[in-house]
Amino acid sequence: LQCGERIGIGWFVETDMAIADLQEGETFLTGRRRFADVLDVDFDAATIACAECGHVHCAPGDDLLAHLREVHAPLSAAGPVRGEDYDVGRFRLRQLCCSACGTLVDVQVALDGAPRPYFRIDNW
């Protein structure tokens, strides 16, 4: 791939990835990819798994966050000087973990009662 083609199809594309029909602007990811040392995505097997224990959370295209265990903590759990600009009592940390081993996948600052956002990893 030329540099411009790699930039046009996304920041996460590696040079060894199989790319289908670049001329029509369609990109399909194949093989296995690791995201932030916490997720192992296998597009060929259609699985998104914990990189630590191998527990399969869901398939690419599914809402990943719906498959993670949610743990709540006060903003102070983020450490000193973190979250001091948020209204005390209305916000909390939402920690999203692997339901099998507890590996932390994502942390969000959430307004109490706010629904979880939607997040998916897809192969296009």
C-alpha positions as CSV (number, residue, x, y, z in Angstrom):
1,L,0.0,0.0,0.0
2,Q,1.1,3.5,-0.7
3,C,1.3,5.9,2.3
4,G,-1.8,7.8,1.1
5,E,-3.8,4.6,0.8
6,R,-2.8,3.6,4.4
7,I,-3.9,7.0,5.8
8,G,-7.2,6.8,3.8
9,I,-8.2,3.5,5.3
10,G,-7.5,4.2,8.9
11,W,-4.8,4.7,11.6
12,F,-4.9,1.2,12.8
13,V,-4.1,-0.6,9.5
14,E,-0.9,-2.5,9.6
15,T,1.0,-3.3,6.4
16,D,0.5,-7.0,6.7
17,M,-3.3,-6.8,6.8
18,A,-5.4,-8.2,4.1
19,I,-7.2,-5.5,2.3
20,A,-10.1,-6.2,0.0
21,D,-11.2,-3.9,-2.8
22,L,-9.3,-0.8,-1.9
23,Q,-10.4,0.9,-5.2
24,E,-14.0,0.9,-4.1
25,G,-13.2,2.2,-0.7
26,E,-14.1,-1.0,1.1
27,T,-11.7,-2.2,3.7
28,F,-12.1,-5.5,5.5
29,L,-9.8,-6.5,8.4
30,T,-8.6,-10.0,8.8
31,G,-6.4,-11.9,11.2
32,R,-5.8,-11.1,14.8
33,R,-5.2,-7.6,16.3
34,R,-4.4,-6.6,19.9
35,F,-5.9,-3.4,21.2
36,A,-4.2,-1.6,24.1
37,D,-2.9,-4.9,25.7
38,V,-6.4,-5.7,27.0
39,L,-8.3,-7.0,23.9
40,D,-7.5,-9.6,21.4
41,V,-9.6,-9.3,18.3
42,D,-9.7,-12.2,15.9
43,F,-11.6,-11.1,12.8
44,D,-11.3,-14.6,11.2
45,A,-12.8,-16.4,14.2
46,A,-15.2,-13.5,14.8
47,T,-14.2,-13.0,18.5
48,I,-13.2,-10.2,20.8
49,A,-11.5,-11.7,23.8
50,C,-9.6,-10.6,26.9
51,A,-5.9,-10.5,26.1
52,E,-5.1,-11.6,29.7
53,C,-7.3,-14.7,30.2
54,G,-8.7,-15.4,26.7
55,H,-12.4,-15.1,27.8
56,V,-14.5,-14.3,24.7
57,H,-16.6,-11.2,25.3
58,C,-18.4,-10.9,22.0
59,A,-18.0,-10.8,18.2
60,P,-16.8,-7.9,16.1
61,G,-19.8,-5.6,15.5
62,D,-21.4,-6.3,18.9
63,D,-21.6,-3.7,21.6
64,L,-18.4,-4.6,23.6
65,L,-19.3,-2.5,26.6
66,A,-22.5,-4.5,27.2
67,H,-20.4,-7.6,27.7
68,L,-18.0,-6.1,30.3
69,R,-18.6,-6.1,34.1
70,E,-19.2,-2.6,35.5
71,V,-17.6,-1.5,38.8
72,H,-18.3,1.9,40.3
73,A,-15.9,3.9,42.3
74,P,-15.7,7.5,43.6
75,L,-13.7,10.0,41.5
76,S,-11.1,10.1,44.3
77,A,-10.2,6.5,43.3
78,A,-8.5,8.0,40.2
79,G,-5.9,9.6,42.5
80,P,-5.1,13.1,43.8
81,V,-6.1,16.0,41.6
82,R,-8.2,13.8,39.3
83,G,-11.8,14.8,38.8
84,E,-11.6,17.8,41.1
85,D,-13.5,19.9,38.5
86,Y,-16.5,17.6,38.5
87,D,-19.5,18.3,40.7
88,V,-18.9,16.1,43.8
89,G,-21.6,13.5,44.3
90,R,-23.0,13.6,40.8
91,F,-20.1,11.9,39.0
92,R,-18.3,8.6,39.5
93,L,-15.8,6.4,37.8
94,R,-17.2,3.6,35.7
95,Q,-14.6,0.8,35.5
96,L,-15.4,-1.8,32.8
97,C,-13.6,-5.1,33.4
98,C,-13.4,-8.6,32.0
99,S,-16.1,-10.7,33.7
100,A,-13.8,-13.7,33.9
101,C,-10.5,-12.3,35.3
102,G,-11.2,-8.7,36.2
103,T,-8.7,-7.1,33.7
104,L,-9.5,-3.4,33.4
105,V,-10.6,-2.7,29.8
106,D,-11.9,0.9,30.1
107,V,-12.5,3.6,32.7
108,Q,-15.1,6.4,32.2
109,V,-16.2,9.4,34.2
110,A,-19.9,9.0,34.3
111,L,-22.8,11.1,35.5
112,D,-24.9,9.1,38.0
113,G,-27.8,7.4,36.2
114,A,-26.3,8.0,32.7
115,P,-26.5,4.9,30.4
116,R,-23.4,3.2,29.2
117,P,-22.2,4.4,25.8
118,Y,-22.2,2.0,22.9
119,F,-18.8,0.8,21.6
120,R,-18.1,-1.7,18.8
121,I,-15.0,-2.9,17.0
122,D,-16.0,-3.8,13.4
123,N,-14.0,-5.3,10.5
124,W,-14.7,-2.5,8.0
